């Protein structure tokens, strides 16, 4: 309802000389329309500035101020201290502003009526966008509040009245019972202080970290374990998984939900928690394989890696909350097998050569691993192609010695490529040991080495012994990777 059309059961008194705030409120309560119009004229600018903090469009601000003044007029009889009209009005505007913002966040979004995965995906994106915007605004407000807290009390009060409540120099001076020149001087000093503090804050938000060869190798390897968009089904949205997660503890993690990589870098300890698009690691691996040193800079929306040998790699930050990857790392095991990395890689290379020759089906990615404490060895098996070699047993086995903790033999099938990449990602010498930690249930396999502290890999098995040797009729083949 426009202010000029507020219903008035009393006649206006033209030309009445009413000056003080308390008098204007008193006369407006008695029905003097001109008195309330004067209150609106005096406070409209400050009211508009307060309301502007809650809206995006100026037109919405006008509507919000209009709504606030209508409510003020309707509740005028409730004001106990007429002299406190300005603060009371500001409180009403803030309350209206919060309700206005909530209404905007809850606006209906029209989505396809056929529902299905696309409906769920769009709804999820809408929720994420709203949460992300709210989080960004909250972070900005928190940062500014922290800077304001560094000001002396008088400067903080002047800044609050002038910039946050919207009072001009004269009104601020009147409220504080000081001269306008004192207000201007106080604001100048406050601005200088705020400028310095915000500059420092900006510099801190764009700190850089010096990376050594092992750090660059971790970024290269993490990109291998991130979810690859080329493998996604049509309509699938897994952007957060196509990222490399950095934590405040200096951890570098990535996962495609079938396997997980984690490395720890002392150089990145204290870095802000961010998720960098995995293309940073992919470009580093493919375009700069010999780069050994660099400096990583994190800004508000991207990561920039400047390499000492020359070359700059830029990758956007991936928005959203990264999965709680720590929760999938096994804590209890039934068996631990320790063998040399060189033995693993040598026998895997032998099986790989047979695959390339056509003796083993190239599409058969399943690697059967037998961990035998009784024999003191690990046996690796893959099925051969009966069409290529019809006269021999269609199975290839290789083995090597291992040490065990635990007595029960376990047979587990896993993805051939995943196992090979997991061992190589430890980046240890051939004679260094690799530990496989296994469970009797369909739990992830933990792969690590005491020679690579802070680095480990986790991969899901495909099948267990009972499912490999004695499949039940009609029973699914197991969890595939």
N, C-alpha and C positions, 0 to 999 in steps of 0.2 A: 504494500500500500504506500503510495507516495506520501512524503511528509506533509505536503500542502493539503492533503485530503484526509488527514487524521480527524476523526469526528470530534466536534467540540460542542459541548452542551451549554457553554457560556459565550457571551459576546466578547469580542476582542476589545481591549481598551487602547485606542490609538494614541500614539505619542507619549505613552507613559515612560518616564525616565527611571529605569531600573538598572542599576549598575552592578551590584555585587552578585556573586554566584548564588548565595543563599536567597537573596531577594528574587532572583529570576526563577529559582526552583519553587519558591513559595507562591509566586504569582501564577506559574504554570500549573501548579496544583489547584489553584482557584479557578482555572479555566482560561487564563490569559494566553491565547494562541501566540500573540506576539512575543511573549516571554519565552515560550518554548522554542520559537523560531530563532530567537537570539542565542539560546543555548546551542542550537544546532549550528548556527553560523560560527560561533566561537570555537566549537570543538570538532567541526566536520573534518578539517585537515588532519588533526592528530588521530581522529577515529579512522580515517581512511588509511593512514600509514600503519596503524596497528593491524587493521583488517588485511592489508596487503600481504602480511607475512603468512597468511593462511590460504591464499588463492594463487592461481597461476595467471588468469586473465584479469585485466583491469575491469572488464564488464562485471565479472564475478565479484570483484572488490566492491563496486558500486552497489550491487544487490545485497551484499553482506552488510555494508554500512546502513543501507536503507532498513534492512530487517532489524538491525541492532537498535536503531533510533525508534522504530515502532515499538519494540519491546521496552525500551527505556521509558517512552511516554506512558505505556500501559502500566508500568510498575512504579511510576513516579511516587505514588503514595507510600511505597515501601521503603524509600530512602530515609533513613533515620537522621543522618547528618547532611543537611542540604549543602553545606560548604564543601563536602567531600564528593560533589557530583562528578568531577573529572575522573577520580579513581574508580568510582562506581561504574561509570560509563565504560571505562577501559576494561573492567572485569567482565562486563556483559559482552563486549566485543570479543574478548578472548574466548569466552565460553561459546559464543555463537560460531567463532572461527573453528574451534575444535570439532563442534558438531558438523559444520560445513565440510571439513576435511574428511570426517568419517563417512559422510554421505557420498562424497566423490569416490572414495575407495571402495564403496559397496555398490557402485553403479553396475547394473546388469550388463554383461557382455554377451552379444548374440553369437551363438556357436551353431554349427550344423546340427540339424535335428536327427540325422542318421546315427549320431553318437559314435560309439566305437573308440578305437585307439586315437583317432585324430581329435575327437572331442576331449578325451582325457589329456592329450598332449597340450592342446590349446589352453585348457583350463589350468593346467599346471604352469604353463608359461605366464598366464595372467597373474597367478598367485605369486610366482617368483618375482615378476616385475614390480608388483606392489610392495613386496617385502624388501626387495633390493632398494627401491626408492626411499622407503621409510628408514632403512638402515643408513643410507647415505646422508639423509637429512639429519638423523640423530647424531652421526659421527661429526658432521659439520658443526652442529649446535654445541656438541660437547667440546670440540676444539676451541671454538670461539669463547665459550664459557671459561675454559681454562686460561685463555689469554686475558680475558677481562679480570679474572681473579688476581692477576699480577699488578693491577693498577691500584694506586692509593684510593682510599675510600671516597674522597670528594670527587676525584676524576671518574671513578666507577659510577657514582650517582649521576653525574652530569651526562655521561655517555648513555646511561640507561634511560634517562628522561628524554634526551634529545633524539637518539637514534632508535631506541627500542619502543618508547612510548609515543614518539612523534611530536613532542612539544618543540616550538621554535625557540630562538634565543630569548625573546622577551618573556615568553611563558615560563621557560626554565629558570630564568633569573627571578621571576616573581615567586615561583614555588620555593626557591632556595633562599629568597630574600638577599640576593646579591645583585650587582650590576651586570648589564649585558656584556660589557668588556671582560668582566671576570669569568663569565661563562665561556666566551670565545677563547680566552687564554687557557682556561682549563681544558677545553676541547682540543686545542692545538697541542698541548703537552701530552694529552692522552693519545692523540693520533700518532705522535712521534713514537711513543712507547709501543703502541699496538703495531705500528709498521715494522719496528725492529723485531718484536716477538714473532709476528707472522712470517717475516723473512726467514728467521731461524727455523720456524716450524716447516716452512716450505723446503728449506735445504735439507732438513732431517728426513722429510718424506721422499727425497730423491737421493738418498745415500747410495753409494756403490760399494761393491765387494770384490776384492781381488781373488781370482780363481787360479788354482794350480792345476797341473796335469790330471791329477786324480779327480778333481772336481769336474773338469770338462768331460772326462770319461764317464762319470756318473750321469751327467746330463745326456750324453750320447746313448747310454744303456737304458736310461729311464724312458727315452722315446720309443724304444723297442717294445716296452711293456704297456705303453699307453694304448688306448683303444684307437684303432685305425678306421677313419671314416669310410675308406674304400670297402670295408667289410660289413658296413651297416646295411640292414634291410631298408627298403624304401619306406620313408616316413618315420624311421627310427631317430630319436633325438638323444644323443649321448655326449653332448659337447663337453660336459664337465670331465668326462673320462678321457677325452682327447686332450689331456693336460698333464703337466708335471707339477705336483704339489710340493711347495716348499713350506716347512714349518719353522717356528721360532727356535726350535732345537737344532736347526741346521740339517734337518732330514730332507731328502729328495725322494719322493715316492710317486709311483705311477701304477695303474692297474687297468685291466680291461674286463674285470670281474671273473676271469678264469685264472689269472695269475697276477702276482704282485711283485714289484721291485722296491727295495728301500736301501738307500745309501745315506751315510751321515758324513757331513763335511764340517770341520771345525771352522773353515773360512766363512761359512754361511750361518754360523751360530748367532742368533739375535736378529736375523732377517725377518721382516714382517711376513706373516702367513699369507701366501698368495698362490694362485694356480696359474702357471704360465702355459700358453698353448704349446703342445708338444712339437710343433714345427721348429721351435728353437733348438731342440735336441736333434731333430731330423736334419736340419740344415747344417748344424755343427758336425754331424756324423758324415753326411754326404758331400758337403762342399768344403769343409775344413778339417779333414781327417788327421792332419798333422799339427794342428794348432795345439799349443801346450799351455798358454797362459792367456788370461783375459780379465776384463772387469765388467761385472754385471751391475746394471743400474735398474732400479724399479721405480717407475713413475705411477701416476694415478691410473693409467690405463694400458701400459705396456712395459715389457722388459726389453732392455737393450744390452746386448753382449758385444763389447769391443775387444777384438782379439789383438794380442801383442804382435803377432805376425802379420797383421793387416786383415781387414775385413770387419764388417759390422753386421750383426744379426738382430733383427727386431721381430718381436712376437707379441701379440696382444695378451692381456690378462683374461682368463676365462672366469666369467662371473658365476656365482653360485657356491653352494657349500659342498666341499669335496667329501666323498664318502669316508666314513670312519674306518680306514683301512687297518688300523691297529687291532681292531676287534677280530679280524680273521686270522691273525697270527696264532698258530697252535701253542698251547701252554703245556700239554701233557702228551707223551709219546709211549708207544708200546715197543718201539725198536729204533735204534740208532745205528747207522752203517757208515763207516769211515773208510774212504779209499782215496787214492791219489787222483788229482784232477787230470793228470796226463793219461791215466788208465781209462777214465771215463771218456775223454775226448778221443783217444785212439780207437776205442771200440765203437764209439758212435760214428766216427769217420769211416770205419770199415763197413758198417751197416749202410751208411749214406752212399758209399761207393757202389754197393750192391743195388741200391735203389736206382742210382743213376744208370746203371748198366741194364736195368729192366728186369733183373732177377727177382727183385722185390717190387711189388706194386708201388708205383710212385705216389698214388693217392692214399696208400695205407699209412696213416700218420701214427697209428697206435704202436707204442713200444711197450712190450711186456717186460717188467723188471722183477726178477726173483731175488729176494734178499734172504740168503741161507746162512744162518749162524753155524749150523752143523758142518757145512762144507767150508765155511770161512770165505765165501766168495759171493759176488753179485753176478747174476746171469741175465743177459739181455737177449730177448727173442723178438724176431719179426717174421711175418708170414711171407713166403715167396709166391711168385706168380706161376700157377700150375700150367698155364699155356706156354710159358717161356721154357720151363724145365719140367716136362711131364714125367720123367723117369726117376725123380728123386723125391725125398720127403720135402714137403712144402713148408719148411720152417728153417730159419737160420738162427743160430745161437752163438753168442760170444760171452766170455766171462773173464773176470779178474779178481784178485784177492782183495779182501776187505776185513776190517775189524768191526766187531758188533758189541752193542750194549743191549741185552735182551736175548731171549732164547727162542722165541716163536718165529718160524719162517713166514714171511709175507710175500705175496705175489700181487703186484699192482700194475695196472696199465696206465700209461700217461702219454701225453702228446710228445712225439719225438722231438720236434723243433723247440718246444717249450723247455724240455730238459736240457738240451744242448745250449740254448741261449742262457738259461739260468746259470749253468756252470761257467760259461765264458764271461758272463757279467760280473763274476767275482774277481776277475782279472788277477789271478794268482799264478805263480809258476807251476809247471807240470808236476813237480815233485811235492807240491803243497797238498795237504789233505782237504777233502770235501766231505762234509757231514750231511747225510740224508736222515731227517727225523720223520718217522712214520707212525701212523696210528692204525689200529685195526678197523676203524670206522671210515666212512667217506669224509675224512677230514683233509685239509690241505697238507701237502708235503712241504716241510721247511728245508731249504737248501742253503748252507752257509759254510764258512771256513774260519778257523781261528787265525788264519793268515790274512784275512780281510775283515778286520773288526769294523763293525758299523754297517756292513753290507750283508743283506740276505735276500733270498727270493722265496716266494711261496707259489705253488702251483696246485691246482685241483687234480686228483686222479680221475681217470676215466672209469675204471672198473676195479672191483676187488676180486680176490681169488675165487669165491663161490660163483661169481657172475661170469668169470672167464672160463672155468673148467666145467661147471655144471649149470648152464643156463636153464632157468625154469621156463616151461612152455608159456608163451604169452607175456613173459616178463620183459620190460624194456631193457635195452642193451646197457643202460647205465648213463651216468652223466658224461656228456661229451664235452670236449674242449676244442 
